[in-house]
Amino acid sequence: MVVNEELEVPKPEVALPQAAPSTALETTPSPTIAPVPGPSWLRLAYCFEFLIAMLTVFTLWSEIGGQGHLDLMPWYTKLACGLGMAWCFIRFTAGLVEEPRPWNSRSARWLSAVIALAIVMGAITFYYHLHEAVDQPDSDDTTATSVKVTGPPAVFSRTSDGTNR
């Protein structure tokens, strides 16, 4: 067994510079935790607004576009459009509330996203309107009907007293 004795080399001691003692206490916030802007109840209000926006989006879409057209769409298309529209509404509201002026670039950007998504939802609904299956009427047009006419049609027949029936 070989032991290497050169691993422990004595190092010269170097004096570290000493900081001047401070009398003031330093009170700085922790850099890992960032303060949340706005009141905490605002987050709860946004959650409730999101749920109400989801109900409103799907109700209006079925009323305006027609429930029959929505029934033809796949579920993931409806879910993506509904969540996207509700999210855009929430961000639009946040842009109105959290900025000093209500009408600013942030709220204008989210309002344009709401309008663009409404156009996309209308285009999807129109696509499914054009490509829906045509209903065939349930009629028996292939059956034959025979009618026998025996004489000229009597429009009025006179009675014995001379009046028309």
C-alpha positions in Angstrom: 0.0 0.0 0.0 1.5 3.3 -1.1 0.6 6.4 0.8 1.2 9.8 -0.8 2.3 12.2 1.8 2.5 15.2 -0.4 -1.3 15.7 -0.4 -1.2 17.8 2.7 0.9 20.8 1.8 0.9 23.6 4.4 -0.5 26.8 3.0 0.7 30.2 4.1 -1.9 32.0 6.2 -3.2 35.1 4.4 -5.0 37.7 6.5 -8.5 38.4 5.1 -9.5 42.1 5.0 -11.8 42.9 7.9 -15.0 44.8 7.2 -15.8 47.8 9.3 -18.4 47.0 11.9 -21.8 48.4 11.1 -24.1 49.8 13.7 -27.2 50.0 11.4 -29.3 46.9 10.9 -29.8 46.0 7.3 -33.4 45.1 6.5 -33.7 44.1 2.9 -36.4 41.7 1.6 -35.4 38.3 0.4 -34.5 38.4 -3.3 -36.2 35.0 -3.9 -39.7 36.2 -3.0 -41.1 38.9 -5.3 -44.0 41.0 -4.0 -47.3 40.4 -5.7 -48.8 43.5 -7.2 -52.3 44.5 -6.2 -54.5 43.3 -3.5 -54.8 39.5 -2.9 -58.6 39.5 -3.3 -58.1 40.5 -6.9 -56.8 37.0 -7.8 -60.0 35.5 -6.4 -62.1 38.0 -8.4 -60.2 36.9 -11.6 -60.9 33.3 -10.8 -64.7 34.0 -10.5 -64.6 36.1 -13.6 -63.0 33.2 -15.5 -65.7 30.8 -14.5 -68.4 33.3 -15.5 -66.6 34.0 -18.7 -66.6 30.3 -19.6 -70.3 30.0 -19.0 -71.0 33.1 -21.0 -68.7 32.1 -24.0 -70.3 28.7 -24.4 -73.9 30.0 -23.9 -73.4 32.9 -26.5 -71.6 30.6 -28.9 -74.5 28.1 -28.9 -77.1 30.8 -29.2 -75.4 32.8 -32.0 -73.7 29.9 -33.9 -76.4 27.3 -33.3 -76.3 24.3 -31.0 -76.5 22.0 -34.0 -73.3 23.3 -35.4 -71.5 23.0 -32.1 -72.7 19.4 -31.8 -70.8 18.6 -35.1 -67.5 20.0 -33.8 -64.9 17.9 -31.9 -64.7 18.6 -28.2 -61.1 19.8 -28.3 -62.0 22.6 -30.8 -64.7 23.8 -28.5 -62.6 23.5 -25.4 -59.6 25.4 -27.0 -61.8 28.2 -28.3 -63.8 28.5 -25.1 -60.7 28.6 -22.8 -58.9 31.0 -25.1 -61.8 33.4 -25.2 -62.3 33.3 -21.5 -58.5 33.8 -20.9 -58.5 36.8 -23.3 -61.4 38.3 -21.4 -59.6 37.9 -18.1 -56.4 39.5 -19.4 -58.4 42.3 -21.0 -60.0 43.0 -17.6 -56.6 42.8 -15.9 -55.2 45.4 -18.4 -58.1 47.7 -17.5 -57.7 47.3 -13.8 -54.0 47.1 -13.1 -52.8 50.0 -15.2 -53.1 53.7 -14.3 -55.3 54.5 -17.3 -58.1 52.1 -18.4 -57.4 52.4 -22.1 -53.8 51.5 -22.7 -51.7 49.4 -25.0 -52.2 46.3 -22.8 -56.0 46.5 -22.8 -56.1 47.3 -26.5 -53.9 44.3 -27.3 -56.2 41.9 -25.3 -59.3 43.5 -26.8 -57.9 42.8 -30.3 -57.2 39.2 -29.2 -60.9 38.9 -28.1 -62.1 40.2 -31.5 -59.6 38.0 -33.4 -60.7 34.9 -31.5 -64.4 35.7 -32.0 -63.7 35.9 -35.8 -61.9 32.5 -35.6 -64.8 31.0 -33.7 -67.3 32.4 -36.3 -65.2 30.9 -39.1 -65.1 27.5 -37.5 -68.9 27.6 -37.0 -69.4 28.7 -40.6 -67.2 25.8 -41.8 -69.3 23.3 -39.9 -72.4 24.9 -41.2 -71.3 24.4 -44.8 -70.1 20.8 -44.2 -73.1 19.5 -42.2 -74.9 16.5 -43.6 -78.1 17.3 -45.5 -81.2 15.7 -43.9 -83.2 13.4 -46.3 -86.9 13.8 -45.9 -88.7 10.6 -44.8 -91.3 10.5 -47.6 -92.4 7.5 -49.6 -92.3 9.1 -53.1 -91.7 5.7 -54.7 -95.1 4.3 -53.9 -97.8 4.5 -56.6 -101.2 5.9 -56.0 -104.1 5.2 -58.3 -107.1 7.4 -58.7 -110.2 6.5 -60.6 -112.4 9.3 -62.0 -115.9 8.1 -63.1 -117.5 11.2 -64.5 -117.3 14.9 -64.7 -116.9 16.6 -61.4 -120.0 18.1 -59.9 -119.2 21.5 -58.5 -122.7 22.2 -57.4 -125.6 19.9 -57.2 -129.1 21.3 -57.2 -131.6 20.1 -54.7 -135.3 19.6 -55.5 -136.2 23.0 -54.1 -133.7 24.8 -56.5 -131.0 25.8 -54.0 -127.3 24.9 -54.2 -125.6 22.8 -51.7 
